[in-house]
Amino acid sequence: MLRVRQFLPLFLALLISSAAYAAALTLTSSSVDQLGMGEGNVDRYYVRVLSASITVNSNAFNNQITGGSVTVASTVPGTYVVTITVTTSAGTRTYTTTTTLSTTPATITFTITPLSYTDPGVTISVRADPA
Amino acid sequence: MRWIAALLLIFSISVTFIIFSFIAAYSVYLPVAAVDALAVKPEMSYSLGKNDVAGDRNEVRSVDLSVSGSTVTGATVRFYKRTPGNYIVRTTVTLLDGNGNTISTGTACNFYTGTGTRTATITSFTPPVSIDSVYRVNVVIQRVGSC
């Protein structure tokens, strides 16, 4: 009985250290900056969307958006997953592609399931995440 | 006394083990090249306006920002003028930051005729801002009596 009690702290220590080790290994790229900016020269990027355009199925007032194009650049060249979200009061459409971005703007043309272009307008969001 | 000494020894070994575990865990080799670039501004959005007002039915089709270096210097807006007739249209492009605050504005005011796709050119933004500060671009077309 005495031996079990003696080794209880050791068992606890093993348990805690295992948990600590597992927690430390769950470091992801997005949390590296928690180590502080001085820990390494990890690139930090800005997405620059220089233009947004839509194509419509007609010039009638009750027309629909069928696609469009955006011109995108990133301050850090690389391969990105670009997600384009088109939103009007009638709904939302999303288009995703993987492409190479650099400081030179690149045009991405997209098509979507027709979406009513309603008053007061349309919002086109462009998001780029490292692939 | 002997069992107290034994307990202290086990406790010391345990604490040392925990400390070494932490050191080992946080010393995992993580080359910078293997770390994805961190997003400071991963997203931008454009809001293109559409009017459903009698006598002012216009809709924005596109907007292109001009930059010099990283400074936004102008914009070209293409819109569809649906309401027939000849009248003045004010085109306003507003640049907003990540908190939704307006940081710069550019305006063009022109006389247009008929219906169809028309272009408005904004030649300056006040104050000049970096594209990296812009999170949202709002484009509004509005019929006005005078510029």
Contacts between the chains, C-beta under 8 A, distances in Angstrom:
chain1	res1	chain2	res2	distance
A	2	B	3	7.0
A	6	B	3	7.4
A	6	B	6	6.1
A	6	B	7	6.4
A	6	B	10	6.1
A	7	B	10	7.1
A	9	B	7	7.6
A	9	B	10	5.5
A	9	B	11	5.6
A	9	B	14	5.1
A	10	B	10	5.7
A	10	B	13	7.2
A	10	B	14	5.5
A	12	B	14	7.4
A	13	B	14	3.5
A	13	B	15	7.4
A	13	B	17	5.4
A	13	B	18	5.6
A	14	B	17	7.5
A	16	B	18	6.1
A	17	B	17	6.0
A	17	B	18	4.8
A	17	B	21	3.6
A	17	B	22	7.7
A	18	B	21	7.7
A	20	B	18	7.1
A	20	B	21	5.7
A	20	B	22	5.7
A	20	B	25	6.3
A	21	B	21	5.3
A	21	B	22	8.0
A	21	B	24	7.1
A	21	B	25	4.4
A	23	B	25	7.8
A	24	B	22	7.2
A	24	B	25	3.4
A	24	B	26	5.4
A	24	B	28	7.3
A	25	B	25	6.3
A	25	B	28	6.6
A	27	B	28	7.5
A	27	B	30	7.3
A	29	B	35	5.0
A	29	B	36	4.3
A	29	B	38	7.4
A	30	B	38	7.2
A	32	B	30	7.5
A	32	B	35	5.6
A	32	B	38	7.2
A	33	B	38	5.7
A	40	B	32	4.7
A	40	B	35	7.5
A	41	B	32	6.1
A	42	B	32	5.9
A	42	B	35	5.3
A	42	B	37	7.0
A	42	B	38	5.6
A	43	B	37	3.9
A	43	B	38	7.0
A	44	B	37	6.5
A	44	B	38	4.9
A	44	B	39	7.6
A	44	B	40	4.8
A	45	B	37	4.6
A	45	B	38	7.3
A	45	B	39	6.2
A	45	B	40	6.5
A	45	B	41	7.9
A	45	B	42	7.4
A	46	B	40	5.5
A	46	B	41	4.4
A	46	B	131	8.0
A	46	B	132	4.5
A	47	B	39	7.9
A	47	B	41	5.8
A	47	B	42	5.5
A	47	B	43	6.4
A	47	B	44	5.9
A	48	B	44	7.2
A	48	B	67	7.9
A	48	B	70	8.0
A	48	B	131	5.1
A	48	B	132	7.0
A	49	B	44	4.0
A	49	B	45	7.9
A	49	B	46	7.0
A	50	B	64	6.8
A	50	B	65	5.1
A	50	B	67	6.7
A	50	B	131	7.3
A	51	B	62	6.8
A	51	B	63	6.5
A	51	B	64	4.1
A	51	B	65	6.5
A	52	B	46	3.8
A	52	B	48	7.1
A	52	B	62	6.7
A	52	B	63	6.1
A	52	B	137	7.6
A	53	B	61	6.6
A	53	B	62	3.5
A	53	B	63	7.7
A	53	B	78	7.6
A	54	B	48	6.8
A	54	B	61	5.9
A	54	B	62	6.9
A	56	B	61	7.3
A	59	B	80	6.0
A	59	B	82	7.2
A	61	B	52	7.7
A	61	B	57	6.3
A	61	B	82	6.4
A	68	B	62	8.0
A	71	B	64	7.5
A	75	B	132	7.3
A	76	B	37	4.5
A	78	B	37	6.4
A	117	B	50	6.2
A	117	B	59	6.6
A	118	B	50	7.0
A	119	B	50	5.1
A	119	B	51	6.7
A	119	B	52	3.6
A	120	B	49	6.1
A	120	B	50	6.2
A	120	B	51	7.8
A	120	B	52	7.8
A	121	B	47	6.1
A	121	B	48	5.2
A	121	B	49	4.1
A	121	B	50	4.4
A	121	B	59	7.4
A	121	B	60	6.8
A	122	B	47	7.4
A	122	B	48	5.2
A	122	B	50	7.2
A	123	B	45	5.7
A	123	B	46	7.0
A	123	B	47	4.8
A	123	B	48	7.8
A	124	B	45	6.4
A	124	B	46	4.7
A	124	B	47	8.0
A	124	B	48	7.2
A	125	B	43	6.2
A	125	B	44	7.5
A	125	B	45	4.0
A	125	B	46	8.0
A	126	B	43	6.7
A	126	B	44	5.6
A	126	B	45	7.0
A	127	B	42	5.7
A	127	B	43	4.1
A	128	B	42	5.8
A	128	B	43	7.6
A	129	B	39	7.0
A	129	B	42	6.1
A	130	B	36	3.9
A	130	B	37	5.6
